[in-house]
Amino acid sequence: MKETIAVEEELSSVVNVLENAGYHVVGMDDPGWKDAAAVVISGVDRDFMDAQNISTRASVIDASGLTAEQVLKVVEDRTS
């Protein structure tokens, strides 16, 4: 299995595409999301997880305006 990717719950089509590509997908409510290789959010204009000071080493990917397949490509580019 490939890396773990954290995805906001409203991005169900992204979850499906990532899982079909072999990634382990966790929700943002999963305590292990901070150890994910990438975090996919629905938009950077929102307060990320209702907190201003969240720190993660993961690549944060803004999925707004992207198809699920485009998000997969960005994830692959940033985690390989």
C-alpha positions as CSV (number, residue, x, y, z in Angstrom):
1,M,0.0,0.0,0.0
2,K,1.1,3.5,-0.8
3,E,1.4,6.4,1.7
4,T,-1.4,7.7,3.9
5,I,-3.3,10.7,2.7
6,A,-5.7,12.7,4.9
7,V,-8.7,14.0,3.1
8,E,-11.6,16.3,4.2
9,E,-14.8,14.3,4.4
10,E,-16.8,16.3,1.8
11,L,-14.3,15.2,-0.9
12,S,-15.7,11.7,-1.2
13,S,-14.9,11.4,-5.0
14,V,-11.2,12.2,-4.1
15,V,-11.3,9.5,-1.4
16,N,-12.5,6.9,-3.9
17,V,-9.9,7.8,-6.6
18,L,-7.0,7.8,-4.0
19,E,-8.1,4.4,-2.5
20,N,-8.5,2.9,-6.0
21,A,-4.9,4.1,-6.7
22,G,-3.7,2.2,-3.6
23,Y,-3.4,5.0,-1.1
24,H,-4.4,4.6,2.5
25,V,-7.0,7.4,3.1
26,V,-7.9,8.8,6.5
27,G,-10.4,11.5,7.5
28,M,-9.4,14.7,9.2
29,D,-11.1,13.4,12.4
30,D,-8.6,10.5,12.5
31,P,-5.8,11.1,15.0
32,G,-3.3,9.8,12.5
33,W,-3.9,12.5,9.9
34,K,-0.9,14.5,11.2
35,D,1.4,11.7,10.0
36,A,-0.1,11.6,6.5
37,A,2.2,12.3,3.5
38,A,-0.3,14.8,2.2
39,V,-3.5,16.5,3.3
40,V,-6.2,17.3,0.8
41,I,-8.6,20.2,1.7
42,S,-11.6,21.6,-0.1
43,G,-10.3,25.2,-0.1
44,V,-7.6,27.3,1.5
45,D,-10.0,30.2,2.2
46,R,-11.5,28.2,5.1
47,D,-10.0,27.9,8.5
48,F,-8.1,24.6,8.3
49,M,-9.7,22.3,10.9
50,D,-11.0,25.3,12.8
51,A,-7.6,26.1,14.1
52,Q,-5.1,28.7,13.1
53,N,-1.9,27.1,14.4
54,I,-1.9,23.6,13.1
55,S,1.5,22.3,12.1
56,T,2.1,19.4,9.7
57,R,5.0,18.3,7.6
58,A,2.6,17.0,5.0
59,S,2.0,18.6,1.7
60,V,-1.3,20.5,1.8
61,I,-3.2,20.2,-1.4
62,D,-6.1,22.6,-2.2
63,A,-8.6,20.5,-4.2
64,S,-10.9,23.5,-5.1
65,G,-11.3,23.6,-8.9
66,L,-9.7,20.2,-9.4
67,T,-11.2,16.9,-10.5
68,A,-10.5,13.9,-8.4
69,E,-8.1,12.6,-11.0
70,Q,-6.2,15.9,-11.0
71,V,-5.9,15.7,-7.2
72,L,-4.5,12.2,-7.6
73,K,-1.9,13.5,-10.0
74,V,-0.9,16.3,-7.6
75,V,-0.7,13.7,-4.7
76,E,1.5,11.4,-6.9
77,D,3.8,14.3,-7.9
78,R,4.2,15.5,-4.3
79,T,4.6,12.1,-2.6
80,S,7.0,10.4,-5.0
